[in-house]
């Protein structure tokens, strides 16, 4: 986060002079995102001193945009009583996320100071597995009853709007909190002239929900698919436990995209910004996968050594090794990327493996045929001085057949590896990029020299 050269000295001057009015004006006059940016470079307690001068709602908004590390430092260093009161006003999902980054002994000191209702809510949300819908949901939403009128529902919005994350959707529950329907704020406003109209006549009963123990990616898929602003989270009895709002879904999508980008580049995912990751952590995360790929690539070395005599007999073959290997790596990366994306968006499932094999088999044959023709022409046009004792036509046919076969092989491996990883419970993103290329390289060497042995030697 960049440090603003103008505001930082002014903020330090405000702190030195304990100018409460200017601190309050700073927090109120600037957008919370910008306020958080301008305070980057101050000590956590200094930031807390500044935002403590403004109203509670603005304080919460600014705090939400501070770096997670700064939030945790504030929780650990500010007076416990102040933090305990402040936590009660944070959105339920945000306070859980923040407390999970705080030292356990500090959390143990804070919990008894938090009011009983909020404490139970924190304990309930932290009980859900990390990455589940339950861990992402917020319990700050408005509940309605079927026998309420439009007028009563609008009063509920007015009463609780300041403490809820969204009022776009209002959820209708029975006396046991079972979710029975949904009505939008837009519907209520359209019927404001009919104040005695019952909610039961307006609400939608056929709802899309997610289970609290489902993966948060499933919630993201449903929100994107149906263009929701929020989605309800229920338990096995269809009791409403909370909601996941669109802004949280955006965070999920960003986190998953970041994780996939790391995995596709054979790097263990990291949460910290690039320049803030400790050197040895970065080394460990990168070296592990590079070592795995290097060891796998040794099979290519062994395969090349096995066909050393063929290379000596026809030195022209060395010119075509990079060409045929890149064909397999490129076709494999294409297929793995398509299948990984389709799995992420739930467009295909493991049970579709036969359909995928049929589709990619045909695609690999057609792609291989096209590339094989290009390979034939390139081999045929090789200068006489490079061909040596090899037969030009046989060399061209060999390269053509090899390119076609390796393209087909790469396509099939690239399509099936993500499915195999998914079946094994591993993120399919690992199968993309370097991993596929390494596996296909080994297969490509064997295919190439098998054709060479059959046609040229």
C-alpha positions in Angstrom: 0.0 0.0 0.0 1.6 3.3 -1.0 2.5 5.9 1.6 1.1 9.4 0.7 3.9 11.9 1.1 1.5 14.7 1.9 -0.9 13.3 4.4 1.6 11.2 6.5 3.5 14.2 7.9 0.2 16.0 8.6 -1.1 12.9 10.4 2.0 12.6 12.5 1.6 16.3 13.4 -2.0 15.8 14.4 -0.9 13.0 16.7 2.0 15.0 18.2 -0.4 17.9 19.0 -3.3 15.5 19.9 -5.5 17.5 17.6 -8.7 15.6 18.0 -10.8 17.9 15.8 -8.5 17.5 12.8 -8.3 13.7 13.3 -12.1 13.5 13.3 -12.3 15.7 10.2 -9.7 13.6 8.4 -11.7 10.4 9.1 -15.0 12.0 8.1 -13.9 13.9 5.0 -12.0 11.1 3.2 -13.3 7.9 1.8 -12.5 4.9 4.1 -10.3 3.3 1.5 -8.2 6.4 1.0 -8.1 7.1 4.8 -6.6 3.6 5.3 -4.1 4.2 2.5 -3.0 7.5 3.9 -2.3 6.0 7.4 0.0 3.4 6.0 3.3 4.0 7.6 1.9 4.8 11.0 2.2 2.5 14.0 -0.9 0.4 14.8 -1.6 2.3 18.0 -1.3 5.6 16.1 -3.9 4.5 13.6 -6.2 3.4 16.4 -5.8 6.8 18.1 -6.9 8.6 14.9 -9.9 6.4 14.0 -11.0 6.4 17.6 -11.9 10.1 17.3 -14.6 9.5 14.7 -18.0 8.0 15.0 -18.3 4.2 15.4 -19.7 3.5 11.9 -16.9 5.4 10.2 -14.3 3.7 12.4 -15.6 0.3 11.4 -15.5 1.2 7.7 -11.9 2.5 7.9 -10.8 -0.5 9.9 -12.2 -2.9 7.3 -9.8 -1.5 4.7 -6.6 -1.7 6.8 -4.1 -4.5 6.1 -5.0 -7.7 8.0 -1.6 -7.6 9.8 -2.3 -4.0 10.9 -5.8 -5.0 12.1 -4.3 -7.9 14.2 -1.7 -5.5 15.6 -4.4 -3.1 16.7 -6.3 -5.8 18.3 -3.3 -7.0 20.2 -1.9 -3.6 21.3 -5.0 -1.3 21.9 -6.7 -1.3 25.3 -8.7 -4.5 25.7 -12.0 -2.9 26.8 -12.0 -0.6 23.8 -11.3 -3.4 21.4 -13.9 -5.7 23.0 -16.6 -3.0 22.5 -15.4 -2.3 19.0 -15.5 -6.0 18.0 -19.2 -6.1 18.8 -19.9 -3.5 16.1 -17.8 -5.2 13.3 -19.8 -7.3 10.8 -19.9 -10.9 12.1 -17.8 -12.4 9.3 -15.2 -9.6 9.5 -14.6 -9.9 13.2 -14.2 -13.7 13.0 -11.6 -13.3 10.2 -9.7 -10.6 12.2 -9.7 -12.6 15.5 -8.3 -15.6 13.7 -5.2 -13.6 12.9 -4.8 -12.4 16.5 -2.6 -14.2 19.0 -4.6 -16.8 21.0 -3.7 -15.4 24.4 -5.1 -12.0 23.3 -8.3 -13.6 22.0 -8.6 -15.4 25.4 -8.4 -12.0 27.1 -10.9 -10.4 24.8 -13.6 -13.0 24.7 -14.9 -12.5 28.3 -15.1 -8.8 27.6 -17.4 -9.2 24.6 -21.1 -9.3 25.2 -22.6 -12.8 25.5 -24.6 -12.7 22.3 -21.7 -11.6 20.1 -19.4 -14.1 21.9 -21.8 -17.0 21.0 -21.9 -15.8 17.4 -18.1 -15.7 17.2 -17.9 -19.2 18.6 -20.5 -20.5 16.3 -18.8 -19.1 13.2 -15.3 -20.3 14.1 -16.7 -23.8 14.5 -17.1 -24.2 10.7 -14.1 -25.5 8.7 -12.0 -23.0 7.0 -13.0 -22.5 3.3 -16.6 -23.6 4.0 -19.7 -21.5 3.4 -20.2 -21.3 7.2 -16.8 -19.7 7.7 -17.6 -17.0 5.1 -21.2 -16.1 6.1 -22.4 -13.2 8.1 -25.2 -13.4 10.6 -26.1 -9.7 10.2 -29.3 -9.9 8.1 -33.0 -9.0 8.5 -35.5 -11.7 9.3 -39.2 -11.5 8.5 -42.3 -13.6 9.2 -44.9 -14.6 6.7 -47.7 -13.0 8.7 -46.0 -9.6 8.7 -47.4 -6.8 6.6 -45.5 -4.5 4.1 -45.6 -1.7 6.7 -44.1 -3.9 9.5 -41.4 -5.2 7.1 -40.4 -1.6 6.3 -40.2 -0.9 10.0 -37.9 -3.8 10.4 -35.6 -2.4 7.7 -35.6 1.0 9.4 -34.8 -0.6 12.8 -31.9 -2.9 11.7 -30.5 -1.3 8.5 -27.5 0.2 10.3 -26.3 -3.2 11.7 -27.0 -5.4 8.7 -24.6 -5.8 5.7 -27.4 -5.7 3.1 -31.1 -4.9 2.9 -31.6 -5.9 -0.7 -32.9 -9.3 0.3 -35.1 -10.0 3.3 -35.4 -13.6 4.4 -38.6 -15.0 5.7 -38.3 -17.7 8.4 -40.7 -19.6 10.7 -40.7 -19.7 14.4 -37.8 -22.3 14.4 -35.7 -20.2 11.9 -36.4 -22.5 9.0 -36.1 -20.6 5.7 -39.4 -20.4 4.0 -39.0 -17.5 1.5 -37.4 -14.3 0.4 -38.7 -10.8 -0.4 -36.6 -8.0 -1.9 -36.5 -4.4 -0.7 -37.6 -3.4 -4.2 -40.8 -5.4 -3.8 -41.6 -3.8 -0.5 -41.0 -0.3 -2.0 -43.2 -1.1 -5.0 -46.0 -2.0 -2.5 -45.6 0.8 -0.1 -49.0 2.0 -1.0 -50.5 -1.3 0.2 -49.2 -1.3 3.8 -51.5 -4.1 5.0 -50.4 -6.5 2.3 -49.0 -9.7 3.8 -45.4 -10.8 3.1 -46.6 -14.3 2.4 -48.3 -13.0 -0.8 -45.1 -11.3 -2.0 -42.3 -13.7 -1.1 -40.5 -16.1 -3.4 -40.5 -19.7 -2.0 -38.3 -21.5 -4.5 -34.9 -20.4 -3.2 -31.3 -21.3 -4.1 -29.3 -22.0 -0.9 -25.9 -23.5 0.1 -25.1 -25.8 3.0 -22.9 -24.4 5.7 -20.4 -27.2 5.2 -20.2 -26.9 1.4 -17.1 -25.3 -0.1 -17.2 -21.6 -0.4 -16.5 -22.0 -4.1 -20.0 -23.5 -4.5 -21.5 -20.4 -3.1 -19.4 -18.3 -5.6 -20.6 -20.5 -8.5 -24.3 -20.1 -7.5 -24.0 -16.3 -7.0 -22.4 -15.9 -10.4 -24.8 -18.3 -12.1 -27.9 -16.6 -10.8 -26.5 -13.0 -10.5 -27.4 -12.8 -6.8 -26.4 -10.0 -4.4 -26.4 -12.5 -1.6 -27.1 -16.2 -1.0 -28.5 -17.8 2.2 -26.6 -20.5 4.1 -28.6 -23.2 5.7 -28.0 -26.4 7.8 -29.3 -29.9 7.1 -32.7 -29.0 8.6 -32.9 -26.0 6.2 -32.6 -23.5 9.1 -31.2 -20.2 8.1 -27.8 -19.7 9.6 -26.5 -16.7 7.7 -25.9 -15.2 4.3 -22.9 -14.7 2.1 -22.9 -11.3 0.4 -21.6 -10.3 -3.0 -18.6 -8.5 -1.7 -17.5 -11.6 0.2 -18.0 -13.7 -3.0 -15.7 -11.3 -4.9 -13.0 -11.9 -2.2 -13.5 -15.7 -2.7 -13.2 -15.4 -6.5 -10.1 -13.3 -6.1 -8.5 -15.7 -3.6 -9.3 -18.7 -5.8 -8.0 -17.0 -8.9 -4.8 -16.1 -7.1 -4.3 -19.6 -5.8 -4.9 -21.1 -9.3 -2.4 -18.6 -10.8 0.3 -19.7 -8.2 -0.4 -23.4 -8.8 -0.3 -23.1 -12.5 3.1 -21.6 -12.2 4.1 -24.4 -9.8 4.3 -22.1 -6.7 2.8 -22.9 -3.4 0.1 -20.2 -2.7 1.1 -17.3 -0.5 -1.2 -14.8 1.2 1.2 -11.9 1.7 2.0 -9.4 -1.1 5.0 -10.2 -3.2 7.5 -7.8 -1.6 6.3 -8.6 1.9 6.9 -12.4 1.7 10.0 -13.4 3.7 12.8 -14.5 1.5 13.1 -18.0 2.8 9.3 -18.5 2.7 9.4 -17.5 -1.0 12.4 -19.9 -1.6 10.6 -22.8 0.1 7.4 -22.3 -1.8 9.2 -22.1 -5.1 11.9 -24.6 -4.6 9.6 -27.5 -3.6 7.7 -27.5 -6.9 10.8 -26.8 -8.9 12.5 -29.8 -7.3 9.5 -32.0 -8.0 9.5 -30.9 -11.7 13.3 -31.3 -11.9 13.2 -34.8 -10.6 10.4 -35.6 -13.0 12.4 -34.1 -15.8 15.2 -36.5 -15.1 13.1 -39.1 -16.8 13.6 -37.0 -20.0 17.3 -37.2 -19.5 17.2 -41.0 -19.1 15.0 -41.3 -22.2 17.4 -39.2 -24.2 20.4 -41.3 -23.0 18.6 -44.5 -24.0 18.4 -43.2 -27.6 21.9 -41.8 -27.7 22.9 -44.2 -30.5 20.0 -43.0 -32.7 21.1 -39.4 -32.1 24.6 -40.2 -33.2 23.4 -42.0 -36.3 21.3 -39.2 -37.5 22.4 -35.8 -36.1 19.6 -34.1 -37.9 17.2 -35.5 -35.3 18.6 -33.1 -32.7 17.2 -30.2 -34.7 13.6 -31.6 -34.3 13.6 -32.6 -30.6 12.7 -29.1 -29.3 10.0 -28.8 -32.0 8.2 -32.0 -31.2 8.5 -31.6 -27.5 7.0 -28.1 -27.5 4.1 -29.4 -29.5 3.2 -31.8 -26.7 3.7 -29.3 -24.0 1.6 -26.6 -25.7 -1.3 -29.0 -26.6 -1.2 -30.4 -23.0 -1.3 -27.0 -21.4 -4.2 -26.0 -23.6 -6.3 -29.0 -22.6 -5.4 -28.9 -18.9 -6.3 -25.2 -18.7 -9.7 -25.8 -20.4 -10.5 -28.8 -18.2 -9.3 -27.1 -15.0 -11.5 -24.1 -15.8 -14.5 -26.3 -16.6 -14.1 -28.1 -13.3 -13.9 -24.8 -11.4 -17.1 -23.6 -13.0 -18.8 -26.9 -12.5 -19.2 -27.3 -16.3 -17.9 -30.8 -16.1 -17.5 -33.4 -13.4 -15.4 -36.5 -12.8 -18.4 -38.6 -14.0 -18.1 -37.0 -17.4 -14.7 -38.6 -18.0 -15.8 -40.7 -20.9 -17.4 -37.7 -22.7 -14.2 -35.7 -22.1 -12.0 -38.5 -23.4 -14.1 -38.8 -26.5 -14.1 -35.1 -27.1 -10.4 -34.6 -26.5 -9.4 -37.7 -28.5 -11.1 -36.3 -31.6 -9.7 -32.8 -30.9 -6.2 -34.2 -30.4 -6.4 -36.2 -33.7 -7.6 -33.1 -35.7 -5.0 -30.8 -34.1 -2.3 -33.4 -34.6 -3.2 -33.8 -38.2 -2.9 -30.1 -38.9 0.4 -29.7 -37.0 1.7 -32.9 -38.6 1.3 -31.4 -42.1 3.2 -28.3 -41.0 5.9 -30.6 -39.5 6.1 -32.6 -42.8 6.7 -29.4 -44.9 9.3 -28.1 -42.5 11.2 -31.4 -42.5 11.0 -31.7 -46.3 12.5 -28.2 -46.7 15.5 -29.0 -44.5 18.7 -28.2 -46.4 20.6 -31.2 -47.8 23.7 -30.4 -45.7 21.7 -31.0 -42.5 19.9 -34.1 -43.6 23.1 -36.1 -44.1 22.4 -39.8 -44.9 18.7 -39.7 -43.9 16.0 -40.1 -46.5 14.2 -36.8 -47.0 10.7 -38.4 -47.5 11.1 -40.8 -44.6 12.3 -38.0 -42.4 9.4 -35.8 -43.3 6.9 -38.7 -42.7 8.5 -39.5 -39.4 8.3 -35.9 -38.2 4.7 -35.7 -39.4 3.6 -38.8 -37.6 5.6 -37.9 -34.5 4.1 -34.4 -34.2 0.6 -35.8 -34.7 1.1 -38.5 -32.1 2.7 -36.2 -29.5 -0.1 -33.6 -30.0 -2.7 -36.4 -29.3 -0.7 -37.6 -26.3 -0.3 -34.1 -24.9 -4.0 -33.4 -25.3 -5.1 -36.5 -23.6 -2.6 -36.1 -20.7 -3.6 -32.5 -20.3 -7.3 -33.4 -20.2 -7.0 -36.4 -17.8 -4.5 -35.1 -15.3 -6.8 -32.4 -13.8 -9.5 -35.1 -13.5 -7.1 -37.4 -11.7 -6.0 -34.7 -9.3 -9.7 -33.8 -8.6 -10.5 -37.5 -7.9 -7.5 -37.6 -5.5 -8.8 -34.5 -3.6 -5.9 -32.3 -4.9 -6.5 -28.9 -6.5 -6.6 -29.5 -10.3 -4.7 -26.3 -10.9 -1.5 -28.1 -10.1 -2.0 -30.1 -13.3 -1.7 -27.0 -15.5 1.4 -25.5 -17.0 4.8 -26.9 -15.9 3.5 -30.2 -14.5 1.8 -31.2 -17.7 4.7 -30.0 -19.8 7.1 -32.1 -17.8 5.1 -35.3 -18.1 4.4 -34.8 -21.8 8.1 -34.2 -22.4 9.0 -37.6 -21.1 6.2 -39.2 -23.2 7.3 -37.1 -26.2 10.9 -38.4 -26.2 9.7 -42.0 -26.2 7.2 -41.4 -29.0 9.7 -39.5 -31.1 12.4 -42.1 -31.0 10.0 -44.9 -31.4 8.9 -43.5 -34.7 12.6 -42.8 -35.6 13.5 -46.4 -34.9 10.6 -47.7 -36.9 10.9 -45.4 -40.0 14.5 -44.2 -40.2 16.7 -46.8 -38.5 
